[in-house]
């Protein structure tokens, strides 16, 4: 059985032995649309992460029996074209929850604690040259007693809520689906969440209900000391409006792991602010702890085994 992974670089150096044990595994770091069509001609199992699997690509693979998404979302796959051929599509859910939750609080603590500034003060020598034992030139804030507003209280959002409680925070949430299924925490309208929260954390999928959900109007409701963190999907927050709100000091700061376009374009307004110290970025890596990527590979292998040997 030939297994083709068209964008294997998206899992980094994670060993693929568990998948390779199931057949002839051929990996390509990345693939253009034209390269992909050539590379799937004799494959039976196709593994992709961000490659677009449209009707043309499926048609180019006459032996294809299974499509494995190396992620949770399958919006890059033409599900109707796959179904018309009787080809199952299997994704992986839940593998990155702990990774994303940890990275969420890495950003929150960095913003609240002004971590980069204080680290720089020591490394630059300014602390060594100082007249007293401490440096109080920048504030940092405790999370205890503050309000955490979560947009999207699914599996990841719920775990973020539990950690926030461990810090002594009060948790509220906004349901992007309109179904307030979680009874642990108060469900509130979006406007109320925006103006009452000290920290806002986004953990929602990108769809018709969440596209542009947080724009200039919503950002204007936030406290001038509040932070917003987007660990969901790019496009939920208006990036230009966010850059302006942060730069003008209308909110305390922001952290983003996801962007409308990825990689983030060099001319993005987020990269051209007068106050970059109020922003934190990671390059869509919150999902990708070493442990999460190992779980992902194991789950892909399990999907293949369940399809052919269950």
Phi, psi and omega in degrees: 000127181265128180244124182243126176251109189280337179221061185295341179296343181287351173250010175062224183265019179298127180300138181250020184303322183296326176283317181300333180290349185263353181172197177274105183266124176242121183247139173238135182301309176216165179214130171285172179301316181292318179296320181300316181299323178287324188280345183262004189304323183239021182272149177255330176236127180249126176248129179217158173245292181248000178296138177282122177253093181258184183300325181294319180292320179295321179294333180282355183240079185295338181266000187297130181237346182202136173247123179251119175273122180274050182188189179266312183286141180241024182290350177269004182243134175282094185292327179293318179295322178293316181296324180297332177266358183072027182263118178290148175242123182237129178252187179229125180243149171083353185289335188251008185305306183297323180297313182293319179299315180299315181293328176302312182283336171303313180291316181299315181292326177295318179291310183292325183267357182053040186306309182301324180295311184292324175299316179294327180296322179286312185292330182282345182095353182295326176293318179299328181273354186289159183275345182230174188285350185227175177229109182250025184282346176231143179277156162222155192237144175281147176276334181304129179085350179276166180257126175260120176255122184250126176261105182097093185256063173273210182299312181291313180301322179294319179291324174300319179299318180295319178293319178302319177298322179297332176277358180087020181271154172267132187248133169229165179211160174242127180273116180285342179272347183087358179250106182276076188282336184273123182258001178291328188229154179292133173265129185229158174299157183301315181301318180295319178298318183296317184275341185260349185270146172267331174226131177243128182235125185262124180222045184250156173284164176266119178205189183298331182278336186253349180300121180065023184301319181251100180246197183301321181298314181289320179297328180293342179278342186290153173295148179294346179259357188278153177247151173231137183234129177247108176244014181268269179216146174297148180099345176286323177254135176291110187295319180295317179295323179294314179302318180292317181297320179291315184296324182274000178073019179282342169226164187287328182168176182207156176223137182228135171250344185231151187221161179300312175244136182229126001298158180296125180299146182296337181265013179300138177300337178295335182264003184227050178260159177280344183230067180297341180293346179270001183240147173231139180227148162226145186276067181050054182244359186300331181283347203251036172302159178304317182292320181295320180292326175295318177297322179298311181298317179298322180291324176297315178301319179296322178297321178292313180299317182294330181284320188256338186232010181293000000 
